[in-house]
Amino acid sequence: MSTGARPPLRVGVLGTGRIGSMHAELLAQRVDGVALTAVYDADTDAANRVAERLGVSAAASPEEI
């Protein structure tokens, strides 16, 4: 039986439009046990804005996530 805490589940979000950015924000700030690590969007400017706001990486491709 392990007595240590589990590391957070690392997740990425594909799509940083209105709904995707809302999901990313919730995952980054309000879901216990989850660590948002990256976001991706075909619109790199949108991905960069969301990534910067949330303090995560903007992935260059979906495969990178």
PyMOL Python script that loads the backbone (N, CA, C, O; Angstrom):
from pymol import cmd

cmd.read_pdbstr("""\
ATOM      1  N   MET A   1       0.842  -1.176   0.000  1.00  0.00           N
ATOM      2  CA  MET A   1       0.000   0.000   0.000  1.00  0.00           C
ATOM      3  C   MET A   1       0.889   1.241   0.000  1.00  0.00           C
ATOM      4  O   MET A   1       1.794   1.359   0.826  1.00  0.00           O
ATOM      5  N   SER A   2       0.639   2.145  -0.904  1.00  0.00           N
ATOM      6  CA  SER A   2       1.409   3.374  -1.029  1.00  0.00           C
ATOM      7  C   SER A   2       0.833   4.440  -0.103  1.00  0.00           C
ATOM      8  O   SER A   2      -0.381   4.619  -0.013  1.00  0.00           O
ATOM      9  N   THR A   3       1.728   5.139   0.579  1.00  0.00           N
ATOM     10  CA  THR A   3       1.264   6.209   1.467  1.00  0.00           C
ATOM     11  C   THR A   3       1.499   7.586   0.867  1.00  0.00           C
ATOM     12  O   THR A   3       1.006   8.580   1.400  1.00  0.00           O
ATOM     13  N   GLY A   4       2.255   7.665  -0.252  1.00  0.00           N
ATOM     14  CA  GLY A   4       2.544   8.957  -0.875  1.00  0.00           C
ATOM     15  C   GLY A   4       1.401   9.441  -1.741  1.00  0.00           C
ATOM     16  O   GLY A   4       0.555   8.664  -2.183  1.00  0.00           O
ATOM     17  N   ALA A   5       1.396  10.723  -1.970  1.00  0.00           N
ATOM     18  CA  ALA A   5       0.383  11.319  -2.842  1.00  0.00           C
ATOM     19  C   ALA A   5       0.711  10.991  -4.294  1.00  0.00           C
ATOM     20  O   ALA A   5       1.877  10.884  -4.675  1.00  0.00           O
ATOM     21  N   ARG A   6      -0.308  10.838  -5.069  1.00  0.00           N
ATOM     22  CA  ARG A   6      -0.126  10.584  -6.499  1.00  0.00           C
ATOM     23  C   ARG A   6       0.309  11.863  -7.197  1.00  0.00           C
ATOM     24  O   ARG A   6      -0.112  12.958  -6.824  1.00  0.00           O
ATOM     25  N   PRO A   7       1.159  11.719  -8.217  1.00  0.00           N
ATOM     26  CA  PRO A   7       1.490  12.912  -9.009  1.00  0.00           C
ATOM     27  C   PRO A   7       0.258  13.336  -9.804  1.00  0.00           C
ATOM     28  O   PRO A   7      -0.613  12.510 -10.078  1.00  0.00           O
ATOM     29  N   PRO A   8       0.176  14.596 -10.173  1.00  0.00           N
ATOM     30  CA  PRO A   8      -1.002  15.048 -10.926  1.00  0.00           C
ATOM     31  C   PRO A   8      -1.063  14.398 -12.305  1.00  0.00           C
ATOM     32  O   PRO A   8      -0.036  14.066 -12.897  1.00  0.00           O
ATOM     33  N   LEU A   9      -2.270  14.225 -12.799  1.00  0.00           N
ATOM     34  CA  LEU A   9      -2.492  13.753 -14.158  1.00  0.00           C
ATOM     35  C   LEU A   9      -2.167  14.904 -15.100  1.00  0.00           C
ATOM     36  O   LEU A   9      -2.782  15.968 -15.022  1.00  0.00           O
ATOM     37  N   ARG A  10      -1.207  14.692 -15.985  1.00  0.00           N
ATOM     38  CA  ARG A  10      -0.801  15.739 -16.929  1.00  0.00           C
ATOM     39  C   ARG A  10      -1.698  15.675 -18.165  1.00  0.00           C
ATOM     40  O   ARG A  10      -1.846  14.618 -18.778  1.00  0.00           O
ATOM     41  N   VAL A  11      -2.290  16.802 -18.524  1.00  0.00           N
ATOM     42  CA  VAL A  11      -3.202  16.851 -19.665  1.00  0.00           C
ATOM     43  C   VAL A  11      -2.857  18.016 -20.581  1.00  0.00           C
ATOM     44  O   VAL A  11      -2.215  18.984 -20.173  1.00  0.00           O
ATOM     45  N   GLY A  12      -3.295  17.900 -21.819  1.00  0.00           N
ATOM     46  CA  GLY A  12      -3.190  18.965 -22.800  1.00  0.00           C
ATOM     47  C   GLY A  12      -4.550  19.185 -23.425  1.00  0.00           C
ATOM     48  O   GLY A  12      -5.397  18.292 -23.412  1.00  0.00           O
ATOM     49  N   VAL A  13      -4.760  20.355 -23.964  1.00  0.00           N
ATOM     50  CA  VAL A  13      -6.040  20.694 -24.592  1.00  0.00           C
ATOM     51  C   VAL A  13      -5.799  20.981 -26.067  1.00  0.00           C
ATOM     52  O   VAL A  13      -4.933  21.777 -26.428  1.00  0.00           O
ATOM     53  N   LEU A  14      -6.579  20.321 -26.904  1.00  0.00           N
ATOM     54  CA  LEU A  14      -6.549  20.560 -28.352  1.00  0.00           C
ATOM     55  C   LEU A  14      -7.692  21.494 -28.701  1.00  0.00           C
ATOM     56  O   LEU A  14      -8.862  21.154 -28.527  1.00  0.00           O
ATOM     57  N   GLY A  15      -7.349  22.664 -29.192  1.00  0.00           N
ATOM     58  CA  GLY A  15      -8.363  23.655 -29.550  1.00  0.00           C
ATOM     59  C   GLY A  15      -8.463  24.715 -28.471  1.00  0.00           C
ATOM     60  O   GLY A  15      -8.788  24.411 -27.324  1.00  0.00           O
ATOM     61  N   THR A  16      -8.185  25.957 -28.832  1.00  0.00           N
ATOM     62  CA  THR A  16      -8.220  27.037 -27.846  1.00  0.00           C
ATOM     63  C   THR A  16      -9.203  28.129 -28.232  1.00  0.00           C
ATOM     64  O   THR A  16      -8.996  29.306 -27.941  1.00  0.00           O
ATOM     65  N   GLY A  17     -10.271  27.718 -28.889  1.00  0.00           N
ATOM     66  CA  GLY A  17     -11.360  28.657 -29.154  1.00  0.00           C
ATOM     67  C   GLY A  17     -12.092  28.946 -27.861  1.00  0.00           C
ATOM     68  O   GLY A  17     -11.555  28.709 -26.779  1.00  0.00           O
ATOM     69  N   ARG A  18     -13.285  29.442 -27.953  1.00  0.00           N
ATOM     70  CA  ARG A  18     -14.044  29.840 -26.759  1.00  0.00           C
ATOM     71  C   ARG A  18     -14.210  28.692 -25.768  1.00  0.00           C
ATOM     72  O   ARG A  18     -13.908  28.849 -24.585  1.00  0.00           O
ATOM     73  N   ILE A  19     -14.683  27.550 -26.234  1.00  0.00           N
ATOM     74  CA  ILE A  19     -14.921  26.410 -25.338  1.00  0.00           C
ATOM     75  C   ILE A  19     -13.603  25.775 -24.899  1.00  0.00           C
ATOM     76  O   ILE A  19     -13.432  25.453 -23.723  1.00  0.00           O
ATOM     77  N   GLY A  20     -12.681  25.595 -25.825  1.00  0.00           N
ATOM     78  CA  GLY A  20     -11.393  24.986 -25.485  1.00  0.00           C
ATOM     79  C   GLY A  20     -10.628  25.790 -24.456  1.00  0.00           C
ATOM     80  O   GLY A  20     -10.031  25.224 -23.540  1.00  0.00           O
ATOM     81  N   SER A  21     -10.640  27.107 -24.599  1.00  0.00           N
ATOM     82  CA  SER A  21      -9.926  27.932 -23.620  1.00  0.00           C
ATOM     83  C   SER A  21     -10.609  27.878 -22.259  1.00  0.00           C
ATOM     84  O   SER A  21      -9.938  27.950 -21.230  1.00  0.00           O
ATOM     85  N   MET A  22     -11.928  27.754 -22.240  1.00  0.00           N
ATOM     86  CA  MET A  22     -12.640  27.593 -20.969  1.00  0.00           C
ATOM     87  C   MET A  22     -12.249  26.273 -20.305  1.00  0.00           C
ATOM     88  O   MET A  22     -11.996  26.231 -19.101  1.00  0.00           O
ATOM     89  N   HIS A  23     -12.199  25.200 -21.092  1.00  0.00           N
ATOM     90  CA  HIS A  23     -11.782  23.900 -20.547  1.00  0.00           C
ATOM     91  C   HIS A  23     -10.348  23.973 -20.025  1.00  0.00           C
ATOM     92  O   HIS A  23     -10.053  23.469 -18.941  1.00  0.00           O
ATOM     93  N   ALA A  24      -9.467  24.593 -20.788  1.00  0.00           N
ATOM     94  CA  ALA A  24      -8.072  24.704 -20.377  1.00  0.00           C
ATOM     95  C   ALA A  24      -7.962  25.459 -19.058  1.00  0.00           C
ATOM     96  O   ALA A  24      -7.217  25.049 -18.167  1.00  0.00           O
ATOM     97  N   GLU A  25      -8.696  26.553 -18.929  1.00  0.00           N
ATOM     98  CA  GLU A  25      -8.652  27.334 -17.691  1.00  0.00           C
ATOM     99  C   GLU A  25      -9.157  26.520 -16.510  1.00  0.00           C
ATOM    100  O   GLU A  25      -8.550  26.538 -15.439  1.00  0.00           O
ATOM    101  N   LEU A  26     -10.255  25.811 -16.695  1.00  0.00           N
ATOM    102  CA  LEU A  26     -10.780  24.975 -15.609  1.00  0.00           C
ATOM    103  C   LEU A  26      -9.781  23.905 -15.205  1.00  0.00           C
ATOM    104  O   LEU A  26      -9.560  23.675 -14.016  1.00  0.00           O
ATOM    105  N   LEU A  27      -9.176  23.249 -16.189  1.00  0.00           N
ATOM    106  CA  LEU A  27      -8.190  22.214 -15.884  1.00  0.00           C
ATOM    107  C   LEU A  27      -6.975  22.795 -15.171  1.00  0.00           C
ATOM    108  O   LEU A  27      -6.435  22.174 -14.255  1.00  0.00           O
ATOM    109  N   ALA A  28      -6.550  23.965 -15.580  1.00  0.00           N
ATOM    110  CA  ALA A  28      -5.355  24.581 -15.004  1.00  0.00           C
ATOM    111  C   ALA A  28      -5.591  25.104 -13.593  1.00  0.00           C
ATOM    112  O   ALA A  28      -4.677  25.094 -12.768  1.00  0.00           O
ATOM    113  N   GLN A  29      -6.790  25.553 -13.311  1.00  0.00           N
ATOM    114  CA  GLN A  29      -6.996  26.283 -12.065  1.00  0.00           C
ATOM    115  C   GLN A  29      -7.980  25.668 -11.084  1.00  0.00           C
ATOM    116  O   GLN A  29      -7.973  26.026  -9.906  1.00  0.00           O
ATOM    117  N   ARG A  30      -8.825  24.752 -11.539  1.00  0.00           N
ATOM    118  CA  ARG A  30      -9.904  24.332 -10.639  1.00  0.00           C
ATOM    119  C   ARG A  30     -10.077  22.824 -10.478  1.00  0.00           C
ATOM    120  O   ARG A  30     -10.913  22.394  -9.684  1.00  0.00           O
ATOM    121  N   VAL A  31      -9.331  22.024 -11.189  1.00  0.00           N
ATOM    122  CA  VAL A  31      -9.509  20.576 -11.085  1.00  0.00           C
ATOM    123  C   VAL A  31      -8.348  19.995 -10.284  1.00  0.00           C
ATOM    124  O   VAL A  31      -7.202  19.995 -10.735  1.00  0.00           O
ATOM    125  N   ASP A  32      -8.664  19.506  -9.097  1.00  0.00           N
ATOM    126  CA  ASP A  32      -7.650  18.899  -8.251  1.00  0.00           C
ATOM    127  C   ASP A  32      -7.082  17.650  -8.907  1.00  0.00           C
ATOM    128  O   ASP A  32      -7.813  16.881  -9.530  1.00  0.00           O
ATOM    129  N   GLY A  33      -5.784  17.452  -8.766  1.00  0.00           N
ATOM    130  CA  GLY A  33      -5.133  16.262  -9.278  1.00  0.00           C
ATOM    131  C   GLY A  33      -4.799  16.323 -10.759  1.00  0.00           C
ATOM    132  O   GLY A  33      -4.372  15.324 -11.337  1.00  0.00           O
ATOM    133  N   VAL A  34      -4.987  17.486 -11.381  1.00  0.00           N
ATOM    134  CA  VAL A  34      -4.705  17.651 -12.810  1.00  0.00           C
ATOM    135  C   VAL A  34      -3.714  18.792 -12.993  1.00  0.00           C
ATOM    136  O   VAL A  34      -3.801  19.822 -12.323  1.00  0.00           O
ATOM    137  N   ALA A  35      -2.772  18.595 -13.907  1.00  0.00           N
ATOM    138  CA  ALA A  35      -1.827  19.652 -14.268  1.00  0.00           C
ATOM    139  C   ALA A  35      -1.916  19.871 -15.772  1.00  0.00           C
ATOM    140  O   ALA A  35      -1.535  18.997 -16.551  1.00  0.00           O
ATOM    141  N   LEU A  36      -2.412  21.022 -16.181  1.00  0.00           N
ATOM    142  CA  LEU A  36      -2.430  21.374 -17.598  1.00  0.00           C
ATOM    143  C   LEU A  36      -0.996  21.649 -18.015  1.00  0.00           C
ATOM    144  O   LEU A  36      -0.317  22.476 -17.405  1.00  0.00           O
ATOM    145  N   THR A  37      -0.530  20.959 -19.051  1.00  0.00           N
ATOM    146  CA  THR A  37       0.870  21.118 -19.451  1.00  0.00           C
ATOM    147  C   THR A  37       1.029  21.831 -20.782  1.00  0.00           C
ATOM    148  O   THR A  37       2.062  22.457 -21.020  1.00  0.00           O
ATOM    149  N   ALA A  38       0.026  21.751 -21.661  1.00  0.00           N
ATOM    150  CA  ALA A  38       0.163  22.376 -22.978  1.00  0.00           C
ATOM    151  C   ALA A  38      -1.200  22.535 -23.621  1.00  0.00           C
ATOM    152  O   ALA A  38      -2.162  21.848 -23.280  1.00  0.00           O
ATOM    153  N   VAL A  39      -1.248  23.470 -24.568  1.00  0.00           N
ATOM    154  CA  VAL A  39      -2.430  23.650 -25.404  1.00  0.00           C
ATOM    155  C   VAL A  39      -1.975  23.670 -26.857  1.00  0.00           C
ATOM    156  O   VAL A  39      -0.821  23.975 -27.159  1.00  0.00           O
ATOM    157  N   TYR A  40      -2.895  23.343 -27.743  1.00  0.00           N
ATOM    158  CA  TYR A  40      -2.610  23.389 -29.180  1.00  0.00           C
ATOM    159  C   TYR A  40      -3.822  23.942 -29.900  1.00  0.00           C
ATOM    160  O   TYR A  40      -4.962  23.671 -29.523  1.00  0.00           O
ATOM    161  N   ASP A  41      -3.566  24.719 -30.938  1.00  0.00           N
ATOM    162  CA  ASP A  41      -4.610  25.155 -31.856  1.00  0.00           C
ATOM    163  C   ASP A  41      -3.958  25.405 -33.212  1.00  0.00           C
ATOM    164  O   ASP A  41      -2.807  25.836 -33.281  1.00  0.00           O
ATOM    165  N   ALA A  42      -4.686  25.136 -34.279  1.00  0.00           N
ATOM    166  CA  ALA A  42      -4.179  25.415 -35.624  1.00  0.00           C
ATOM    167  C   ALA A  42      -3.889  26.908 -35.785  1.00  0.00           C
ATOM    168  O   ALA A  42      -3.023  27.298 -36.568  1.00  0.00           O
ATOM    169  N   ASP A  43      -4.613  27.731 -35.046  1.00  0.00           N
ATOM    170  CA  ASP A  43      -4.350  29.169 -34.990  1.00  0.00           C
ATOM    171  C   ASP A  43      -3.293  29.384 -33.900  1.00  0.00           C
ATOM    172  O   ASP A  43      -3.621  29.465 -32.717  1.00  0.00           O
ATOM    173  N   THR A  44      -2.034  29.473 -34.306  1.00  0.00           N
ATOM    174  CA  THR A  44      -0.946  29.541 -33.330  1.00  0.00           C
ATOM    175  C   THR A  44      -1.025  30.784 -32.437  1.00  0.00           C
ATOM    176  O   THR A  44      -0.617  30.736 -31.276  1.00  0.00           O
ATOM    177  N   ASP A  45      -1.540  31.883 -32.964  1.00  0.00           N
ATOM    178  CA  ASP A  45      -1.691  33.076 -32.137  1.00  0.00           C
ATOM    179  C   ASP A  45      -2.666  32.816 -30.991  1.00  0.00           C
ATOM    180  O   ASP A  45      -2.413  33.218 -29.856  1.00  0.00           O
ATOM    181  N   ALA A  46      -3.776  32.147 -31.285  1.00  0.00           N
ATOM    182  CA  ALA A  46      -4.756  31.819 -30.244  1.00  0.00           C
ATOM    183  C   ALA A  46      -4.145  30.881 -29.211  1.00  0.00           C
ATOM    184  O   ALA A  46      -4.331  31.079 -28.011  1.00  0.00           O
ATOM    185  N   ALA A  47      -3.426  29.874 -29.658  1.00  0.00           N
ATOM    186  CA  ALA A  47      -2.777  28.936 -28.732  1.00  0.00           C
ATOM    187  C   ALA A  47      -1.767  29.663 -27.860  1.00  0.00           C
ATOM    188  O   ALA A  47      -1.700  29.421 -26.655  1.00  0.00           O
ATOM    189  N   ASN A  48      -0.991  30.537 -28.447  1.00  0.00           N
ATOM    190  CA  ASN A  48       0.014  31.285 -27.681  1.00  0.00           C
ATOM    191  C   ASN A  48      -0.627  32.190 -26.632  1.00  0.00           C
ATOM    192  O   ASN A  48      -0.115  32.299 -25.518  1.00  0.00           O
ATOM    193  N   ARG A  49      -1.732  32.835 -26.971  1.00  0.00           N
ATOM    194  CA  ARG A  49      -2.414  33.710 -26.009  1.00  0.00           C
ATOM    195  C   ARG A  49      -2.910  32.916 -24.799  1.00  0.00           C
ATOM    196  O   ARG A  49      -2.710  33.322 -23.654  1.00  0.00           O
ATOM    197  N   VAL A  50      -3.558  31.782 -25.067  1.00  0.00           N
ATOM    198  CA  VAL A  50      -4.080  30.958 -23.974  1.00  0.00           C
ATOM    199  C   VAL A  50      -2.931  30.372 -23.159  1.00  0.00           C
ATOM    200  O   VAL A  50      -2.982  30.367 -21.929  1.00  0.00           O
ATOM    201  N   ALA A  51      -1.906  29.887 -23.829  1.00  0.00           N
ATOM    202  CA  ALA A  51      -0.757  29.309 -23.128  1.00  0.00           C
ATOM    203  C   ALA A  51      -0.108  30.335 -22.214  1.00  0.00           C
ATOM    204  O   ALA A  51       0.223  30.026 -21.070  1.00  0.00           O
ATOM    205  N   GLU A  52       0.074  31.546 -22.705  1.00  0.00           N
ATOM    206  CA  GLU A  52       0.705  32.593 -21.905  1.00  0.00           C
ATOM    207  C   GLU A  52      -0.155  32.949 -20.699  1.00  0.00           C
ATOM    208  O   GLU A  52       0.350  33.112 -19.588  1.00  0.00           O
ATOM    209  N   ARG A  53      -1.455  33.068 -20.928  1.00  0.00           N
ATOM    210  CA  ARG A  53      -2.376  33.427 -19.842  1.00  0.00           C
ATOM    211  C   ARG A  53      -2.371  32.379 -18.734  1.00  0.00           C
ATOM    212  O   ARG A  53      -2.493  32.713 -17.556  1.00  0.00           O
ATOM    213  N   LEU A  54      -2.228  31.094 -19.121  1.00  0.00           N
ATOM    214  CA  LEU A  54      -2.305  30.011 -18.141  1.00  0.00           C
ATOM    215  C   LEU A  54      -0.936  29.509 -17.685  1.00  0.00           C
ATOM    216  O   LEU A  54      -0.858  28.649 -16.808  1.00  0.00           O
ATOM    217  N   GLY A  55       0.123  30.024 -18.256  1.00  0.00           N
ATOM    218  CA  GLY A  55       1.456  29.625 -17.834  1.00  0.00           C
ATOM    219  C   GLY A  55       1.856  28.226 -18.262  1.00  0.00           C
ATOM    220  O   GLY A  55       2.553  27.520 -17.533  1.00  0.00           O
ATOM    221  N   VAL A  56       1.408  27.823 -19.463  1.00  0.00           N
ATOM    222  CA  VAL A  56       1.764  26.505 -20.000  1.00  0.00           C
ATOM    223  C   VAL A  56       2.392  26.677 -21.376  1.00  0.00           C
ATOM    224  O   VAL A  56       2.515  27.794 -21.878  1.00  0.00           O
ATOM    225  N   SER A  57       2.784  25.577 -21.972  1.00  0.00           N
ATOM    226  CA  SER A  57       3.387  25.596 -23.305  1.00  0.00           C
ATOM    227  C   SER A  57       2.306  25.597 -24.381  1.00  0.00           C
ATOM    228  O   SER A  57       1.213  25.063 -24.191  1.00  0.00           O
ATOM    229  N   ALA A  58       2.639  26.207 -25.512  1.00  0.00           N
ATOM    230  CA  ALA A  58       1.814  26.095 -26.719  1.00  0.00           C
ATOM    231  C   ALA A  58       2.511  25.061 -27.597  1.00  0.00           C
ATOM    232  O   ALA A  58       3.623  25.299 -28.070  1.00  0.00           O
ATOM    233  N   ALA A  59       1.877  23.931 -27.816  1.00  0.00           N
ATOM    234  CA  ALA A  59       2.456  22.863 -28.620  1.00  0.00           C
ATOM    235  C   ALA A  59       2.419  23.232 -30.094  1.00  0.00           C
ATOM    236  O   ALA A  59       1.527  23.950 -30.546  1.00  0.00           O
ATOM    237  N   ALA A  60       3.399  22.732 -30.835  1.00  0.00           N
ATOM    238  CA  ALA A  60       3.490  23.003 -32.271  1.00  0.00           C
ATOM    239  C   ALA A  60       2.600  22.080 -33.089  1.00  0.00           C
ATOM    240  O   ALA A  60       2.318  22.366 -34.253  1.00  0.00           O
ATOM    241  N   SER A  61       2.155  20.983 -32.501  1.00  0.00           N
ATOM    242  CA  SER A  61       1.298  20.023 -33.206  1.00  0.00           C
ATOM    243  C   SER A  61       0.496  19.225 -32.191  1.00  0.00           C
ATOM    244  O   SER A  61       0.860  19.166 -31.016  1.00  0.00           O
ATOM    245  N   PRO A  62      -0.597  18.611 -32.638  1.00  0.00           N
ATOM    246  CA  PRO A  62      -1.357  17.750 -31.723  1.00  0.00           C
ATOM    247  C   PRO A  62      -0.510  16.582 -31.214  1.00  0.00           C
ATOM    248  O   PRO A  62      -0.655  16.152 -30.070  1.00  0.00           O
ATOM    249  N   GLU A  63       0.366  16.079 -32.069  1.00  0.00           N
ATOM    250  CA  GLU A  63       1.211  14.943 -31.680  1.00  0.00           C
ATOM    251  C   GLU A  63       2.168  15.305 -30.543  1.00  0.00           C
ATOM    252  O   GLU A  63       2.536  14.453 -29.734  1.00  0.00           O
ATOM    253  N   GLU A  64       2.559  16.562 -30.493  1.00  0.00           N
ATOM    254  CA  GLU A  64       3.465  17.010 -29.436  1.00  0.00           C
ATOM    255  C   GLU A  64       2.823  16.882 -28.062  1.00  0.00           C
ATOM    256  O   GLU A  64       3.492  16.609 -27.066  1.00  0.00           O
ATOM    257  N   ILE A  65       1.519  17.082 -28.033  1.00  0.00           N
ATOM    258  CA  ILE A  65       0.801  16.948 -26.751  1.00  0.00           C
ATOM    259  C   ILE A  65       0.752  15.496 -26.355  1.00  0.00           C
ATOM    260  O   ILE A  65       0.194  15.160 -25.310  1.00  0.00           O
TER     261      ILE A  65
END
""", "prot")
cmd.dss("prot")
cmd.show_as("cartoon", "prot")
cmd.util.cbc("prot")
cmd.orient("prot")
